[in-house]
Amino acid sequence: MFDYLIVGAGFAGSVLAERLASQADKKVLLIDRRSHIGGNAYDKYDDHGILIHPYGPHIFHTNAERIFSYLSQFTEWRPYEHRVLAQVDGKLLPIPINLDTVNKLYNLNLTSEQLELWFRAKAEPVENVRTSEDIVVSKVGRELYEKFIRGYTRKQWELDPSELDASVLARIPTRLNRDDRYFTDSFQAMPLHGYTRMFEKMLKNPNIKIMLNTDWREVRDMVPFKHLIFSGPVDEYFDYKFGKLPYRGLEFKHETLDKEEALPVGVVNYPSEDVPYTRVTEFKKLTGQQHHKTSVVYEFSRDASITGDPYYPIPRPAATAQYNQYKELADATPGVTFVGRLATYKYYNMDQVVGQALATFDKLMGIREPDNKEKIVLAGNGAATPHAPAANPIPTRKPIVAPARVPVATAAASTAAAATDTMTGGSSVPVAAKQPAP
């Protein structure tokens, strides 16, 4: 008899499996349809020995010391501050839009104070900000909106920003300084030996048994368990009673190039609709690996019904209303806990999924949340301080060299259920409140 059957071996399922096994001495069966652990964060060495992310780039960043400290039990870190360039008018320009972006695009020499006035002059007054187009043109004007935002958003969602709620693009920043970091979180780093190695260490507990290539429906009536934790698609759990929830999916084209470097930064965006892909990623820039070749991935946004794997919930009122019907069913279902992106129909960053899983463990164990929810990060002197200035208190590590293949360690799979070839998604603030990181 297992105490918990956990469906999905991504961040949500794996964190809960680890906490239940190590902190509560519970017996856990963790299953996944895919042939590997780690969900969409899974990484592997390709045929040339280059560490790649098969499901697109996963870049860890957080302001939560608790989450960073928790994951640090299972990995060392390589400091990494993500930078993105956008190809606009034949130039590679920093994103988010900052002082250098405007100066390089228009051959200007503005100061930060002048840029603020420049934005005000370009901004279009919008009396009622309702759409994503409204929110952008009211801040930076129509020309920058057309050059950097509209095409990318249309490719990402197959919807014009004028059709999307303002909240989708509301959090895309513009900066008056030259800060070209994509994220400004206090903790920015990549697992030194990759995400898969981190998941292996997380799940290395005799209380955890793992079954891969396994559909949960094949084992739920065959394996005895006390409580189900479900991190798969909530509409699937209820047999699509209210129809399939709409998602955007991704298609990836991986290439290995016979040269050491392909891009000046980790990711280059292509906002133009004349270019079919949204962005290109060079993995060695993310991992720090040293290799005489390099590997890149081209990313194409597609309807999830085409790609098969759901990534981004559609940020429209009809989709939210449809999910709310499933949420009512989920809330009324005894003995089942729904957690993670797909089970709650929200687009989460990795740290947010970890945080949700840790909070879910506390709830399952009856642990009260602390009254003081003020964010605590490490200050430069190492002292815990509320709202400390952004820093990266991560020790420098040696770069990764091209190693031998790292096998994915899993527990022996039970023969209680037949393996399937079906693949499920599980990966990065609700999607209606945030555009996926371009």
N, C-alpha and C positions, 0 to 999 in steps of 0.2 A: 504494500500500500504506500503510495506516494502522498506526501502532505500537499504538494502542489504540482499541477501540470501547467507548464508555462509554454505558450504558443508564440514562437518567434524568438530567434537568438540574436537579435540586434541589440542596441543599447538598452532599451526598456526591459526586454526579457532577461538579458544577461546580468544586468545590475541587480534586478530583483532575485534572480537565481543565486547570485553570489551572496547577497545580504541574508536571504532566508537560510542558506546553507551554513554560512560562517557565523552569523550572529544569533540565529534562532535554532540552529541544529535541526533544520527541517530537511526532509528527503524531497528532492526536486527532480522531476523529469522535464527536460528542456528539449523541445522539438522544433524543427524548421523544415520547410519544404525544400530549401536550397541544399546544396551539397557542402555548405560551409557555414561557420559561425560568423558573427559580426554584422549581419544585415548589409546595408548599403555601404557601411564603413569598411567592409572587408577589403584588404589589400593583398597583393601577391607579387611574386617575382615572375616576370614574363620569360619568354624563351631565351632572351638575351641577358637575363640576370638583372633587369631593371625593376625596381619596386614601383608598381603602378596601382591605381585605384580603378578597378574595372567599372564601377558605377559612378564615375566622375569624382572630381576633387573634393576631399573632406578636410577642412582646415579647422583645427580646434582653437577656440577662443572663448573666454568667459571672464566675468567679473566676480564670480562666486568662488571664494577661497575654499569653501567646504567641498565643492564639486572638484576643483583642481586637486585638492589634497586627497580626496577619495580615489581618483584615478591614478594618482601618483603611487599608490600601493602596488600597481600592476605595470608600471612603465617608468623609465627615465624619459627625459624630454629633450628635444632639440629646439632651442629658441627659434621662432620664425614669425616675422611680421609680414603679413600678406600685402602685396601690392598688385594693383590691376591697372593696365593701360587700355584705352579704347582707341581703335583706329577710326579717325574722323578726318575727312578732307586730306587724306594721304599722310596724316601725322599720327603718331602714337602719343596719346595724351592721358594724364592721370585721371583716374576715377576713384572716389567721388570728385566732382568738379571743385577745383581749388584755385588758388592764385596762379599757380603755374599753368593750369589748364587754360585759363582765359588768356594769359599773356602769350603763351606759345601758339594758341589757335589764331589769335588776331594780331600777333607781332606787336604787342603792347609792353609797357613797362610799369604797370600799375602797382601801387602799394596796397596793403591790406585795407587801409582807410578808403582809398580810391575805388577799390573793388566793391566795397559795400555800396558806395554811391552808384557805381556802374550797374550793379544788380538792380538797385532801386529804379534806375532809369529804364532798364530793359523790361522789368516786371510789368505784367498786364493786370490791371485791377479787375478782380472777380468778386462781385458782390456776394454771390452764393456759391461757395466752394463745395461742389458735390462730387466731381469726378477726379480721377488721377491727372487728367490733362489740366483741370483747373488748378490743382495744388502745385503743379510744376511751373506753369506759365505765370502764376501769381508770385512765384519766388524768383525765377531766373529769366523769364521771358520766353517768347516762342522760338527764337532761333536756336538757343541751346537745347530746348525741349525737342525740337525736330532733329537736331544733330546727334544727341546723346540718348534720348529717352524713348521717343515714339517708336522708332523701328525695332529697337530691342524688345520693348514691351509687346509689340504686335507679334513678333516672332515667338516670344515666350508664351503668350496666352492665346494667340490667334484672336485677340480682341484688341480694339483700339483703346488707348488710355481714356478716351472720352466715354467708353462703355464700362469702365472699371471704377469702383468706389474710390473716393479720395484717399482712404486709409491704405490702399495698396502701395502707393508711392509716397505717402506722407513722411516716412522715416528715412528716405534717401537723403543724405545730408549734402549741403554745400558748405565749403570752408573758405574763410577769408585769409587763411595762412597757406603755407606750403606743405603742410602735413599730407603726405601721399599714402599713408597707411590706409588699407581698406577698413580695418577694424581698429578701435581704440581701447579695447578691453585691457584690463590689468594683467591678465594671463593669456599669452599667445604663444603656442608651441605645438610641435608635432611629436607624437610618440617616437622615441628614438629608433626603435626597431620595427615600427609600423603598428597599425591598429590590430591586425590579426594576432600578432604576438601578445598584445595587451589583453585581448579577449581570451586567449589561451590561458594566461596566468589568472585572469579573473575567474575562470570556470574550472580551475584545477582544484577541485574539492571532492572528496569521496562521497559527499552527500548529493552531488549533482551527476545525473546520468543524461547523456545527450543522444538524441536520435535525429539524424539528418535524412534528407530525401524522404521526408515523412509528412503526409498531410494529416492535420489534427483530427479531421473527421474520421480517419481510419483507426485512430487509437482511443478516441474519447470513450467508446463503449467497451474497450478491451482492456484498458489499463485502469486499475483502481486508483482513485485519487480523491482527496478531500475538497480541494478548492482549485478552480481554474483561473489562470491569469492569461488574458488574451490580448496580444499586441498586433493581431492581424487586422484586416479590413472589417470594420464593424458591420457594413452592409452584407458582407459574405457570411458573417456569423448568423445573421438572421435571414439567410437564404434570400437576400435581395427583396424582402417583403415590400419595400417602398421604392424599388428600383435601384439600379447601380448608382452610387455616388460618382459624380464627375471628377476626373483628375486630368492633369497634364502629365505626360510621361516624357522620358528622355531616350534618345538614341545616341550611341557612342561609336565613333570611328577611331580606333587606336592605330597609331603608326609608330614604328621604331625607325629612327633616322641614324644614318652612319656619320654622325658628327657629335661633338661634345655638348653643343648648346644650340637651341632653336629659338628661344624667346628671350627678350631682355628682362622679363619678370615672370612670375609663376603663371599668370593668366592674362590673355589679351581678349578683350571684348570686341565684337563686330556689330555695332548698332544698325548698320545699313541693311535694309531688306534685300539689297542686291546680293548679299552674302548669305547662303542658306543656313549656316551654323551661327549659333549665338556667341560662342567663345571657344578658345583653344587653351589647353593647359599643358604645361611642361612639368612632369612629375619630379624630376631631379631638383627643380627649384624649390619644391615643397619639402622634399625629404633630405636634401643635402647630400645625396648619394654621389659618389665619384665613379664615373664609368666613361669609357671612350665613346659610347653611343648614348643617345637620349630617346625618350619616349614621350609622345604627345597624344592628346585625345581631342577630337573635334566633337562638339556637343550640339545636338539638334533637338529642339523641342517638338514634341508630337502629342497627339491625343493618346491617352493611356490605353484606349481600346486597341490601338495599333501596336504600341510597344509592349503591352502586357503588364508592365510594372507601374503602379501608381506612385507618383512623386509629389505633385503639388495639388492640393485641393483647389477647386475653382472658386475664386473670391467673388461670388455673386449671391444675391439674396435667395434665389431659388434653391441653390445648393445648400446654403445654410439651413433653410427651412426643411429641406429633405433630411439633412443630418439630424436636426432636432427631433424628428420622428424616431430615428434610430436611437438617439440618446435617451428618450423616454423609455424605450424598450430595455436598453442596457441598464438604466438605473433601477428598473423593476425586476431584473433578472437575479435571483439569489444564487450565491455560490460562485459568482463570476466577477472578476475585476478587469475592467478594460483600461488599458494604458498604452501610451505611445502615439505616434503620428497617425497611423492608419486606424487605430481603434477609437481615436477622439477627433478624427478629421481636422487636424491642425498641422500647420507647417512649423516644425520645431528645429532649432539648431541642436547640435549634438549635446551641448551642455544643458540645454533645457530638457531634453529627454532624460538625461541622467538625473537632473534635479527632480523631475516628475516621478521617476522610479524610486528615488530615495524617499520622497514624501509619501509615495504609495506604500513603501515598506513600513514607514513609521505608522501610517494609518492602520495597516494590517496588524501591526503589533500593539496598537492602542497607545502609541507614544504621542503625547501632545506636542504640537508645534510650539516653539519658543514664542513668548509674547513680543519680544523685541525682534522685529523682522528687518531692522536696518541693515543695509548691505555693508559687509565688512571685507576689506581687502588688505593686503599687506602694503604698508608704507615702505619707503626706501630703506629705512633702518630696521625693517623686519617686524616692527611693532604692529599689532592689529589696530587699525584706525578706521573709523567711519569715513567713507567717501575719500579714501586716499587718492593722491594723484596717480594717473595711469603710469604704471611701471611694468617691468617684465622681470620679476625676481626669480628667474630660472637659470640654474647654473649652465655654463657653456659645456656642450658635449662634443666629442669627436664626431666628424662627419661619417656617414655610412659609406662603406665601400661595397663593391659588388660581391655579395656573399654567395655561398651555396644556397640552394633552395631551402626555405624554411617550411617544414611540413606542418600542416594544421592538425594539432592533437585533439582528438575527440574521444569521448567514452565509447565503449562498445555499444553498437546499436542493437536494440532488441529485435527479435524476429516477429514480434506480435503484429506488425503492420507491414504491408508491402511498400517498397519505395516507389516514389513517383518522380516524374521529371518536371512537374509543375514548379515554376519559380514564383516567389512572392516578394513584394517590396517591403522594405523596412529600413528607414535610413538611419534640417537642419531644422515666439510670438505668433499667434494664429495667422494663417496666410492672408486673411482679410486685413491684417494689420501690417503686413510686411511683404515686399517683393522678394522672391528668391535672390540670393546674392548673385549679381551678374558677373 
